Amino acid sequence: MKKKIFCLITANKSPERDFNLNPNFYLEISKKFKTFYIINLSQIISNEKKISYNKKFLKTLPKNIKLLNFNKFWDFKKYLNEKKNCQFLAFSALGKTYDCFKIHYLLKKHNFKLFILHNIGMIPTNTGFFHSKKDTYIFILKEYLKKKLNYFFFRFFIFLNIFPRVEIFFESSKTNINTLNNYFTKKINKLFPKINLSYYKSIYHINSRSYDELITKQHLLKQDEIVFLDSGFDHPDRVERSGSATEADRKKYYSMVEAILLQLKKYFNKRIVFTLHPQTDAKIVKKYLKNFKIVKYKTRSHILKAFLVVFHESSSALDSVFLNKKMMVLQSKIMGKYFETINKIYPKFLGIPAYKMENFIKIDKKKLLKNVSKPNKKILNYIKNYLVKDFKVYNYLHNEHKFQKNKNFFLSQRGSEEVLNKIINDYF
């Protein structure tokens, strides 16, 4: 029997982000497996010159989770050749773009068994194709066709068996699962079982990251803080799709954020905590916001303490949804066309109240409190369809007596438990 090598393959220049996206999941891995590898290929795919790790992250990382970096394609190829008698079982965090094609080819050549973990319960954005105002129509058309051709060739290489398919797609959203199962390729597979054109060989329904991370932390719930979830004013997605911000816009944006947070502090007499996006440069934010506590990689612990969660667009807000926290969205054209569009998603999809930053000073305290405290059926439907497998179980989580009585069952229903047990039973 071949030796099994269990790993995550990522193109993220900071694997710390991958780890902090699902910390409990990796801690469960460290308990169940002798060794787990995080294989970082960002230097090959994105031409990153140097990889540096946060010292605090390295200290908190379980000792049996090993970091492997490869700065050249041939080094990675040589490593795989040396392990040719091993069977790789890998969670994939790779993209489907041209720059990842040679990696996908190599993974197929070495018979990697791939898995994808999609447990955040993300709201579908459908943001479309964004571009800078300075771009010409010819450039825009070229970029659009490039993306379409990229997708076509990726799927074509899957069909030709040149790239590997995903063994199991672990998904927390019932809605997404239903959508995937209604794709044309799935319908073909049902009619002709021997013909599988889908990228995913199978789809497995699990509970979400919010369920995993929060079910044992209900006792930590407080109402002490107003928490701002940073989206990253200079986020690479914004720069790529609607251009870089000017210094004047940046200064104005942070000035409005400061004024709004101070206004909320005055209204509700709560501490202000600014939680940084992983890709935000803390030095830039601290330059403009000198009167608030600013933290990074501690968002969830502060959401637990939140009286009110303020944000633009953030996957971390889904923890607020799960915990039934008061929420509000801030919108402004000064954030660029890309953010102007995605900042409308949460209010539209979940019915969360939204306010224009430029006019927030006019907002009355009583009206604001009433708006953020309204019962919201959209949020309950979202929890039901995106975050939990069984809504009855979710209701039990808010009942201390029922939770303690059935605690072992609730813990066994964590997505991390189900994912790892499925892989152990089927592949080890």
Secondary structure, 3 states (H helix, E strand, C coil): CCEEEEEEEECCCCHHHHHHHCHHHHHHHHHHCCCEEEEECHHHHCCCCCCCCCHHHHHHCCCCEEEEECCCHHHHHHHHHHCCCEEEEEEEECCCCHHHHHHHHHHHHCCCEEEEEECCCCCCCCCCCCCCCCCCHHHHHHHHHHHHHHHHHHHHHHHCCCCCCEEEEEECCHHHHHHHHCCHHHHHHHHCCCCCCCCEEEEEECCCHHHHHHCCCHHHCCCCEEEEECCCCCCHHHHHHHCCCCHHHHHHHHHHHHHHHHHHHHHHCCEEEEEECCCCCHHHHHHHCCCCEEEECCHHHHHHCEEEEEECCCCCHHHHHHCCCEEEEEECHHHHHHHHHHCCHHHHHHCCCEEEHHHHHHCCHHHHHHHHHCCCHHHHHHHHHHHCCCHHHHHHHCCHHHHHHCHHHHHHCCHHHHHHHHHHHHHC
